[in-house]
């Protein structure tokens, strides 16, 4: 309900106003009789609005012009209110202004609602809009480098992507000259920038709006190398934003132009008089309508007529000003919202009647109702959103605990949704989410509360009459079964699943935070146990899960703050005895626990999605280090870097690799990417083959890592461009003493050579194992028999030492291998 107060002035030269208690409260003023100095009220106005308000007030006296001025009130506690000051003249029988009166309305809620509505509509526009995103680089002269991948788009977009010019050398909209000049100054000062928007004009006159962000890049010695950043085609978004701005301005103008109708009622005559504006407000003709109670009662909706009568009665009894929002029917039959202010009219200390105002606030009320809908509903699925879920959960936990009912919170996380979304497109992902919402509605009791609380996360609040904790688990299992069947969509078949964490309420949490956290911990436990299952919260595991979550947070901090290092394990060419390359291996030292084994932190990185950032970090660090060794005059050697399947599936991985090579200057042929067989599980062949083909086209070597330890399908070895096969350590361990292992190993090496691939044997720890591998014509060996993973400083020295000692070792290989062959025979 809006706060509105009444004011009056009886003389143009008066230094005081009569102010109602509501106005005095708004202005933080205190006076026993309602009379307050004009100067005191103006002191509460911002300086830039005082003159405007003073001029309108003076014109109301001199010219009889009513006014409505938007301003702000500065409260004594430092807060501000958005207000509108209205004034109207009252004329005597000679047409002279004898009194100026009006209202002060606190419209803070209205402006806030309007802003929130605009923000909500913007979020909707952003959600449904599409954008073309790409990465860009510029050199030390700020000229854009050509984008390595062709971009679909008009001539303006192609002009930007072709490079060769600084951004301010492109054709851009003339009105953006000032902002472009500031952008140029930022770049020349080598400052990072974010979300700079400009309009690029193509040679054919086509225009696109581009949002770009970037940061300066420096060499290790501090040399400025240029900028690197991202850009998005936001043309459609800008169009939507302009339409939204247009609608918002129209709404603001409707509020500003809305007239305030006045009315008065005399107790002596019982007659009510309306101003012409009030008739216009309600769509009624003054000559054809008498504003009596009987005449107006049919226009009120619900019980608002009685409410208004009761309000007027309170005003007559207490001489206080009151306000209320009511609903009426306009003459055209449409419902309208009115903000009513009612004040007792007092003459010589006696109440002679009532006076008041009525304002059409339909737009604001509709905005509030729409905002309520937007604020608590997921626009895609029609389910409740996170905000409403938290309110519902809080309300549920506030209710008395009933022995006959048992509430449960289910947190549902969709499995493999991101892969489907990335491979089949966002429209398919949206259709899949709608399908999930439909399944949940069908499977759950009508009394259950369902919400979408994240991208692919849902929450369910159930109310069961069973006291058994098995019932919510059984329900969760049924939901998983329903969601784990293939779904036929327009773009193709999609197969996902679900993992569910369950918390029983209030046993597992008597507050929103505690209940949500424990259900989330149960979900985390379910994911750790292999996904596709339901897990009831178990307090005994909470501490262990907390430790893993804390380790994940520390690991993320290490990525962001530079707390990681890379070690290097040599790979030896058995034919030449040279160290042909190194495998880059990530190492992390916890600030309190010290070194953490990769077997402990890598699974955490994979489960939290941090593995993508880790993989990109190792790739960049290893390429930078090999470039440094080359610059120091060391012989060219390959550098092998492990790639997680998540890196392949998390966007344009080949573009990331190309950008790293361009940044570090490492020749592509010296980079070998090692991919495990898990890449081919649960993923479409098209994404894998297209990515590997693009990497191979860059000149990069591709190795199949840990061969034989997992999926082990030979089909993709013939279809995909692998250059090298890495034999897992389980096939190397024991080959010096177990003839059957030697036979299998020899077959794998022969198969690889037959397919044109080189072979790297991992995990060799004994010289005898190296002898057998040499006899089987294995190309490269990597293992502790030569060196453990070592720091970058140690690697060149260790490599030189290995190459000196391998010569001596090779002289003994012949005789030892002959003995091994006799064992096989």
Protein Blocks (a to p, Z undefined) as FASTA:
>chain_A
ZZddddddfbfkbcbdcddfklmmmnopacfklpacfklmmmmpcfklmmmmmmmmmmmm
mnopacddddddddfkopacdddddddddddfkopafbdcdddddfklmmmmmmmmmmmm
mmmmmmmpccddddddddfkopacddfbdceddfklmmmmngoiafklpccdfklmmmmm
mmmmmmmnopacehiacddddfkopacdddddddddddfkopafbdcdddddfklmmmmm
mmmmmmmmmmmmmmmmpccddddddfklopacddfklmmmnopafklpccdfklmmmmpg
cjllmmmmmmmmmmmmnopacddddddddfkopacddddddddddeehiafbdcdddddf
klmmmmmmmmmmmmmccfklopacfklmmmmmmmmmmpccdfkbccdddddddehklmmm
mmnojklmmmmmmmmmmmmmmmpcfkbccddfbfklccdddddfbfbfklmmmmmmmmmm
mmmpccddfkbccdddddddddddfklocbfklmmmmmmmmmmmmmmnngjiacdddfkl
mmmmmmmmmmmmmmmmmmmnopaccdddddddfknopafbdcdddddddfklopadfklm
mmmmmmnopmmmmmmmmmmmmmmmmmmmmmnopacddddddddfklmmnojfklmmmmmm
mmnopafklpccdddfklmgoiafklmmmmmmmmmmnopacddehihilnopaklmmmpc
cfbdcddfklmgoplmmmklmmmmmmmmmmmmmnopacddehiabfklmmmmmmnopabd
cdfkloccddfklmmmmmmmmmmmmmmmmmmmmmmmmmmmmmmZZ
